Amino acid sequence: MVTKPESKFTRRGMLKTMAAGTGAIAATSALPGLSGFAQAQSSAPIKIGFQVHRTGIGAAYGRWYNRTTEAAVKRINDMGGINGRPVELVAEDDGTDPKRGAEVVEKFATQHECDIAFGTLFSHVVYGSSPRAGELKLPYFVVSEGHHVASGKLNRYTLQPGITDVKSQVQAMAPFVANNLGKKVTMIFPDFAFGHDHRDFFTAAIEAQGGEVVEHIAIPPTETSFSKYFPRIPRETEVIYHVMVGPAVLTFVKELGEFFGPSSPEIFGFIDSLEAVDIKSPGLEFLEGTYFWEGNPRNAQADQTSHDKAYRAAVGVDDNGASVEDAQDVSTYSHMFGCWETLNIIKRGMETAGYQGPADRAKLIEAVEAMSDMPLSDDHPQGAKRFNGKTHQTFGHQYISKVSDGKLVVEHTTSIEDGLYEDEVDYTTQSF
């Protein structure tokens, strides 16, 4: 699906841009396979291939990633586009499937002639798609949270500048869990790359705080019934750490409550277990007084910033994190901001690089690699960021919220420094 730009680009403005871009056209016209595209470089829209999970286990996220992305592109176009050119979205469903993901990336590069690819969430899809992006020399901006980028397992064409990764998140939060909830933890997580990041990195982080994980319970992300897993929770457990994804997350949380009844250990969940789910849903009353990690607070807080307020208005989300059109349609608020922020980073990178077309892709990547501190702003409404150009990974604030009267109220905000860790790769040493 192609989303045409809606902004007011005048004919006169387009002609001015064409005149300014004459040199770039001459420079790119000799590139094999790009001559037809290059002839219209200065006036043609910048094409962003949007790899979206419309179907499969990531569909709830995909719908809200799509809504946020369209709102961000509208804002960019309303402000004049990128380098005077409108932005055009080319969306393709990857089915939340790694094989289809690679096919979509190839389609962006060879069929749609996109300038970049963007938007992938589920980590196994990133793993499946990134190698093809590298082979095609297509900049690939993911919004995933997996540690795959900063681990060094991918390539220089893959970047994650708009959302933090699991390793940073759990490292920042482990002290709160150990000091306030308990040190004997049972972890329940999805059995794929994202869940394995939680397993590995939280286990190490809680051990660094003098705690331990007494049981790891991995559950297939396509599972629909969960009660059979809960008897594995040891009696000595002081804290249940849960993170679950997929279409049955509401069932998971309800069955967890039914299993424990009124006498449960402390519960610390990643909001992934309830993204796109109303926390006031029947059967979730037991969550009152429990804690959640949030990437971005779903409920507008008492100290809400003007930036969060403007962002909610732009994407059509109310103060409870639901659609302004339907209070039952709850957003994936802790994740979708990454699309908004990543697109603003792409805009800044293209403008810094003087991006004109595919011949400037390496310049774009180098421009983003040179970024560092990103202050809280309308471009970054979730909070300030610090980007590491060597690892292609951003760092930011994490929010720990407590369920109080059916709302998520922030109790602790981590610092950027809390989540920093040693570099595991330097992508800038890799050739293009």
Buried (B, 14 or more C-beta within 10 A) or exposed (E): EEBEBEBEBEEEBBEBBBEEBEEBBEBBBEEEEBEEBBEEBBBBBBBBBBBBBBBBBBBBBBBBBBBBBBBBBBBBBEEBBBBBBBBBBBBBBBBBBBEBBBBBBBBBBEEBBBBBBBBBBBBBBBBBBBBBBBBBBBBBBBBBBBBBBBBBBBBBBBBBBBBBBBBBBBBBBBBBBBEBBBBBBBBBBBBBBBBBBBBBBBBBBBBEBEBEBBBBBBBEBEBEEBEEBBEEBEEEBBBBBBBBBBBBBBBBBBBBBEBBEEEBBBBBBBBBBBBBBBBBBEEBEBBEEBBBBBBBBBBBBEEEBEBBBBBBEBBBBBBBBBBEEEEEBBBBBBBBBBBBBBBBBBBBBBBBBEBBBBBBBBBBBBBBBEBEEBEBBBBBBBBBBBBBBBBBBBBBBBBBBBBEEBBBEBEBBBEBEBBBBEEBBBBBEEEE
